[in-house]
Amino acid sequence: MPEGFGPDDLIACYRRGVFPMADSRDDDFFYLVEPKMRGILPLDHLHVSSSMKKFARKTSLRLSVNQNFPAVIQACASNHGGTWISHSIESLYNLLHLRGDAHSVEVWDEEELVGGLYGVTQGSAFFGESMFSTQTNASKLALIYLVRRLTERNFALLDTQFLTSHLKSLGAIEIAQAKYLEKLDNALKTEACFD
């Protein structure tokens, strides 16, 4: 990681609307990204298909929060070929988790971790970083659970960074950077507790 860059610096980045990415898993350095168009998922616009609602009702998969953050971020890194989650970035997020600024949602099939997601919280904003799934619908289940939890705990912003077709199908939208910074500023003025 860049010399002298620690957890406080990473939090400062999120608070001004930027986030880190690396070129590969083994890259020692990373750069900061500030997209001109930003993906967000409005918490009151989550779209869950009928088949997904049925799956969520009937599945035997189990959900948990912050039960194994290191395993979730490691699975996210291994699940994406040519990942942007370098070892340096992974170490930083594990430190954020230990101090209560980063959280995970896990999906379990008995004792096997089959899906999940993680992100950073500040104020009433949740900055979604990555998700993974080794079983059909596991990451969708994690996201549905995340949105419910954020809504119940009065979060105002779910930042998805970019808009993917997967996120778009679940209700995510893209907004201009200026609009995003306005929403971020408002979210940072109010406190919400993820735990």
TISEGU-170798 format. One line per 4 residues: number of its first residue (from 1); for each residue x, y, z of N, C-alpha, C. Coordinates in steps of 0.2 Angstrom, whole numbers, padded with zeros to 4 digits. Each point is the difference from the previous one (the first is absolute). Layout:
% TISEGU-170798
NUM) X,Y,Z,X,Y,Z,X,Y,Z | ...
This chain:
% TISEGU-170798
1) 0004,-0006,0000,-0004,0006,0000,0004,0006,0000 | -0002,0006,-0002,0004,0006,0000,0003,0001,0007 | 0006,0002,0001,0003,0001,0006,-0004,0005,0004 | -0001,-0002,0006,-0004,0005,0005,-0007,0000,-0001
5) -0003,-0004,-0005,-0007,0001,-0001,-0004,-0006,0005 | -0004,0003,0004,-0003,-0005,0005,-0008,0000,0000 | -0003,-0003,0005,-0007,0000,0001,-0003,0007,0000 | 0003,0005,0003,-0003,0007,0001,0000,0003,-0007
9) 0005,-0001,-0004,0001,0003,-0007,-0006,-0003,-0004 | -0001,-0007,0001,-0005,-0003,-0004,-0007,0002,0001 | -0001,0001,0007,-0007,0003,0002,-0001,0007,-0003 | 0006,0004,0000,0000,0007,-0003,-0002,0000,-0007
13) 0002,-0005,-0004,-0001,-0001,-0007,-0008,-0001,-0001 | -0003,-0005,0004,-0007,-0001,-0001,-0004,0006,0002 | 0002,0004,0005,-0003,0006,0002,0000,0006,-0006 | 0005,-0001,-0004,0000,0005,-0006,-0002,-0003,-0006
17) -0003,-0006,0000,-0003,-0003,-0006,0005,-0004,-0005 | 0006,-0002,0003,0004,-0004,-0004,0002,-0007,0003 | 0002,-0005,-0004,0001,-0006,0003,0006,-0004,-0003 | 0004,-0004,0003,0006,-0003,-0003,-0001,-0006,-0005
21) 0004,-0001,-0005,0000,-0006,-0004,0008,-0001,-0001 | 0001,-0007,-0001,0007,-0002,-0003,-0001,-0003,-0006 | 0006,-0001,-0004,0000,-0003,-0006,0000,-0007,0000 | 0002,-0003,0006,0000,-0007,0000,0001,-0002,0008
25) -0001,-0006,0001,0000,-0003,0007,0006,0001,0003 | 0006,0000,-0003,0007,0000,0002,0003,0007,0000 | -0004,0005,-0003,0002,0007,0000,0001,0003,0006 | 0006,0003,0002,0001,0003,0006,-0003,0007,0001
29) -0001,0003,-0006,-0003,0007,0000,-0007,-0001,-0003 | -0004,0006,0002,-0007,0000,-0003,-0001,0008,-0001 | -0005,0001,-0004,-0002,0007,-0002,-0007,0001,0003 | -0002,0006,0000,-0006,0002,0002,-0005,0002,-0006
33) -0006,-0002,0001,-0005,0000,-0006,-0006,0005,0002 | -0001,0004,-0004,-0006,0005,0001,-0004,0000,-0007 | -0005,-0004,0000,-0004,-0001,-0006,-0004,0006,-0002 | 0000,0002,-0006,-0005,0006,-0002,-0007,-0002,0001
37) -0002,-0006,-0001,-0006,-0003,0001,0000,-0005,0005 | -0004,0001,0005,0001,-0005,0006,-0007,-0004,0001 | 0002,-0007,0001,-0006,-0004,0002,-0002,0000,0007 | -0007,0000,0001,-0003,0000,0006,-0006,-0004,0000
41) -0002,-0003,0005,-0006,-0004,0001,-0005,0003,0005 | -0005,0004,-0003,-0004,0003,0005,-0004,-0005,0004 | 0001,0001,0007,-0003,-0005,0004,-0007,-0002,0000 | -0004,0005,-0003,-0007,-0001,-0001,-0002,-0003,-0007
45) 0005,-0001,-0004,-0001,-0002,-0007,0003,-0007,-0001 | 0002,-0004,0005,0002,-0007,-0002,-0005,-0004,-0003 | 0002,-0003,-0006,-0004,-0004,-0004,0001,-0007,0001 | -0004,-0004,0003,0001,-0007,0001,-0006,-0004,-0004
49) 0003,-0004,-0005,-0005,-0004,-0004,-0004,-0005,0004 | -0006,-0002,-0003,-0004,-0005,0003,0004,-0006,0002 | 0004,-0002,-0005,0003,-0007,0001,0005,0001,0006 | 0003,0006,0000,0005,0001,0006,-0003,0001,0006
53) -0006,0003,0001,-0004,0000,0006,-0001,-0007,0002 | -0002,-0004,-0005,-0002,-0007,0002,0006,-0004,0003 | 0006,0001,-0004,0006,-0003,0002,0002,0002,0007 | -0001,0007,0002,0002,0002,0006,-0004,-0003,0006
57) -0007,-0001,-0002,-0004,-0003,0005,0001,-0007,0002 | 0002,-0004,-0006,0001,-0007,0001,0007,-0002,0001 | 0005,0004,-0001,0007,-0003,0000,0002,-0002,0008 | 0005,-0004,0000,0003,-0002,0006,0006,0003,0002
61) 0002,0005,-0005,0006,0004,0001,-0001,0004,0006 | 0006,0001,0004,-0001,0004,0006,0004,0007,-0001 | -0002,0005,0003,0003,0007,-0001,0003,0002,0007 | 0006,0003,0000,0003,0003,0006,0003,0006,-0002
65) 0002,0004,0005,0003,0007,-0001,0007,-0001,0004 | 0005,0002,-0003,0007,0001,0004,0002,-0006,0003 | -0002,-0006,-0003,0002,-0006,0004,0007,-0002,-0003 | 0002,0001,-0006,0006,-0001,-0003,0002,0004,-0006
69) 0001,0007,0002,0002,0005,-0004,0006,-0002,-0004 | 0006,-0003,0003,0006,-0001,-0004,-0002,-0005,-0006 | -0004,-0005,0002,-0002,-0005,-0005,-0004,0003,-0006 | -0004,0004,0001,-0004,0004,-0005,0004,0004,-0005
73) 0005,0004,0003,0004,0004,-0004,0005,-0005,-0004 | 0002,-0005,0003,0005,-0004,-0004,-0004,-0004,-0005 | -0006,-0002,0001,-0004,-0003,-0005,-0002,0005,-0006 | -0001,0006,0002,-0002,0005,-0005,0006,0001,-0005
77) 0006,0000,0003,0007,0000,-0004,0001,-0006,-0004 | -0002,-0006,0002,0002,-0006,-0004,-0006,-0001,-0005 | -0006,0003,0001,-0005,-0001,-0004,0000,0004,-0007 | 0004,0005,0001,0000,0005,-0006,0007,-0001,-0003
81) 0001,-0003,-0006,0006,-0001,-0004,0003,0007,-0001 | 0007,0001,0001,0003,0006,-0001,-0003,0005,0005 | -0001,-0002,0006,-0003,0005,0005,0003,0006,0001 | -0004,0005,0002,0003,0007,0003,0001,0000,0007
85) -0001,-0006,0003,0001,0000,0008,0007,-0003,0001 | 0005,0004,0001,0006,-0002,0001,0001,-0002,0007 | 0006,-0003,0002,0001,-0002,0006,0000,0006,0005 | 0003,0005,-0003,0001,0006,0004,-0007,0003,0002
89) -0005,0000,-0005,-0007,0003,0001,-0003,-0005,0005 | 0001,-0006,-0001,-0004,-0005,0005,0003,0001,0007 | 0006,0001,0001,0002,0002,0007,-0003,0006,0003 | 0000,0005,-0004,-0003,0006,0002,-0008,-0001,0002
93) -0003,-0003,-0004,-0007,-0002,0002,-0001,-0004,0006 | 0004,-0005,0001,0000,-0004,0006,0001,0005,0006 | 0005,0005,-0001,0001,0004,0006,-0007,0005,0001 | -0003,0002,-0005,-0006,0004,0000,-0005,-0004,0004
97) -0001,-0007,-0002,-0004,-0004,0003,0001,-0001,0008 | 0006,-0001,0002,0002,0000,0007,-0002,0006,0004 | 0000,0006,-0003,-0002,0006,0003,-0007,0002,-0001 | -0004,-0005,-0003,-0007,0002,-0001,-0003,0004,-0006
101) 0005,0001,-0005,-0002,0004,-0005,-0001,-0004,-0007 | 0001,-0006,0001,-0002,-0005,-0006,-0004,-0006,0002 | -0004,-0002,-0004,-0005,-0005,0002,-0001,-0005,-0006 | -0002,-0006,0002,-0001,-0005,-0005,-0007,-0004,0002
105) -0003,-0002,-0006,-0006,-0004,0001,0002,-0007,-0003 | -0001,-0005,0004,0002,-0007,-0003,-0006,-0004,-0001 | 0000,-0005,-0005,-0005,-0005,-0002,0003,-0006,0001 | -0003,-0005,0004,0003,-0006,0001,-0005,-0006,-0002
109) 0003,-0005,-0003,-0003,-0006,-0001,0003,-0005,0005 | -0004,-0001,0006,0002,-0003,0006,0006,0003,0002 | 0006,-0003,0000,0006,0004,0003,0005,0002,-0006 | -0003,0000,-0006,0004,0002,-0006,-0002,0007,-0002
113) 0005,0005,-0001,-0001,0007,-0002,-0001,0000,-0007 | -0006,0001,-0003,-0002,0000,-0007,-0002,0006,-0003 | 0001,0006,0004,-0002,0006,-0003,0001,0006,0005 | 0000,0006,-0002,0001,0005,0005,0002,0007,-0004
117) 0000,0005,0004,0002,0006,-0002,0004,0004,0006 | 0003,0005,-0002,0003,0005,0005,0000,0007,-0002 | 0001,0004,0005,0000,0007,-0002,0002,0004,0007 | 0000,0007,-0001,0003,0005,0005,-0006,0004,0002
121) -0001,0002,0006,-0005,0004,0002,0003,0007,0003 | -0003,0005,-0001,0001,0007,0003,-0006,0003,0000 | -0002,0003,0006,-0006,0004,0000,-0006,-0005,-0001 | -0004,0002,-0005,-0006,-0004,-0002,0002,-0003,-0007
125) 0006,0000,-0002,0002,-0003,-0006,0003,-0007,0000 | -0002,-0004,-0004,0003,-0007,-0001,0003,0000,-0007 | 0007,-0001,0000,0004,0000,-0006,0001,-0007,-0002 | -0004,-0003,-0005,0001,-0007,-0002,0006,-0001,-0004
129) 0004,-0005,0002,0006,-0001,-0003,0000,-0006,-0005 | -0002,-0005,0002,0000,-0006,-0004,-0005,-0006,0003 | -0002,-0004,-0005,-0004,-0006,0003,0003,-0006,-0004 | -0002,-0006,0002,0002,-0006,-0003,-0006,-0005,0001
133) 0001,-0005,-0004,-0005,-0006,0000,0003,-0006,-0003 | -0001,-0005,0004,0002,-0007,-0003,-0006,-0004,-0001 | -0006,0002,0002,-0006,-0003,-0001,-0005,0005,-0003 | -0004,-0003,-0004,-0006,0004,-0003,-0003,0004,0005
137) -0001,0007,-0001,-0004,0005,0004,0003,0001,0006 | 0006,-0002,0002,0002,0001,0007,0002,0008,0001 | 0003,0003,-0006,0002,0007,0001,-0006,0004,0000 | -0005,-0002,-0004,-0007,0004,0000,-0003,0000,0007
141) 0000,-0006,0003,-0002,-0001,0007,0003,0005,0005 | 0007,0000,-0001,0004,0005,0004,-0002,0007,-0001 | -0001,0002,-0006,-0002,0007,-0001,-0007,0002,0002 | -0005,-0005,-0001,-0006,0001,0003,0000,0001,0008
145) 0004,-0004,0003,0000,0000,0007,0004,0007,0002 | 0005,0002,-0004,0003,0006,0002,-0004,0006,-0001 | -0004,0000,-0005,-0005,0006,-0001,-0005,0000,0006 | -0003,-0005,0002,-0004,-0001,0005,0003,0003,0007
149) 0006,-0002,0001,0004,0002,0006,0001,0008,0000 | 0002,0002,-0006,0002,0007,-0001,-0007,0004,0001 | -0005,-0002,-0003,-0007,0004,0001,-0002,0000,0007 | 0000,-0006,0004,-0002,0000,0007,0005,0004,0004
153) 0006,0001,-0002,0004,0004,0004,0001,0007,-0002 | -0004,0002,-0004,-0001,0007,-0002,0006,0003,-0004 | 0003,-0005,-0004,0006,0003,-0005,-0004,0004,-0006 | 0004,0004,-0002,-0003,0004,-0006,0003,-0001,-0007
157) 0006,-0003,0000,0004,-0001,-0006,0003,-0007,-0001 | -0002,-0004,-0005,0004,-0006,-0002,0004,0001,-0006 | 0006,0001,0000,0005,0002,-0005,0002,-0007,-0003 | -0001,-0001,-0007,0002,-0006,-0003,0006,0001,-0005
161) 0003,0007,0000,0005,0002,-0003,-0001,0000,-0008 | -0001,-0006,-0003,-0002,0000,-0007,-0006,-0003,-0001 | -0003,0000,-0006,-0007,-0003,-0001,0002,-0006,-0005 | -0001,-0006,0003,0000,-0006,-0004,-0007,-0002,-0002
165) 0000,-0005,-0005,-0007,-0002,-0002,-0003,-0004,0005 | 0004,-0003,0004,-0003,-0004,0006,-0003,0005,0005 | 0004,0005,0002,-0003,0005,0004,-0006,0004,-0002 | 0000,0001,-0007,-0005,0004,-0003,-0007,-0004,0000
169) 0001,-0007,-0001,-0006,-0004,0001,-0003,0000,0007 | 0004,0002,0005,-0003,0000,0007,-0002,0007,0002 | 0001,0005,-0005,-0003,0007,0001,0005,0005,0001 | 0007,-0002,-0001,0005,0005,0000,-0001,0005,-0005
173) 0002,0006,0001,0000,0006,-0006,0007,0003,0000 | 0001,0004,-0005,0006,0004,0000,-0002,0007,0000 | 0004,0004,0004,-0001,0007,0001,0007,0004,-0001 | -0001,0006,-0002,0006,0004,-0002,0004,0001,0007
177) 0007,0001,-0001,0004,0001,0006,-0002,0006,0005 | -0002,0005,-0003,-0003,0006,0004,-0006,-0002,0004 | -0004,-0004,-0002,-0006,-0002,0003,0002,-0005,0006 | 0005,-0004,-0002,0002,-0005,0005,0003,0003,0006
181) 0004,0005,-0002,0004,0004,0006,-0005,0003,0004 | -0006,0003,-0003,-0005,0003,0004,-0003,-0005,0005 | -0002,-0006,-0003,-0003,-0005,0004,0005,-0003,0006 | 0007,0000,-0002,0005,-0002,0005,0000,0005,0005
185) 0000,0006,-0001,0001,0005,0005,-0006,0000,0005 | -0006,-0001,-0003,-0006,-0001,0005,0001,-0006,0004 | 0002,-0006,-0003,0001,-0006,0004,0005,0000,0005 | 0005,0004,-0001,0006,0001,0005,-0003,0004,0006
189) -0005,0004,-0001,-0002,0005,0005,-0005,-0004,0006 | -0002,-0006,-0002,-0004,-0004,0005,0003,-0007,0001 | 0000,-0002,0006,0003,-0006,0003,-0005,-0006,-0001 | 0002,-0006,-0002,-0004,-0006,0000,0005,-0005,0002
193) -0003,-0005,0004,0005,-0006,0002,-0002,-0006,-0003 | 0005,-0003,-0003,-0001,-0006,-0004,-0001,-0006,0004 | 0004,-0001,0006,0000,-0005,0004,-0007,-0001,0004
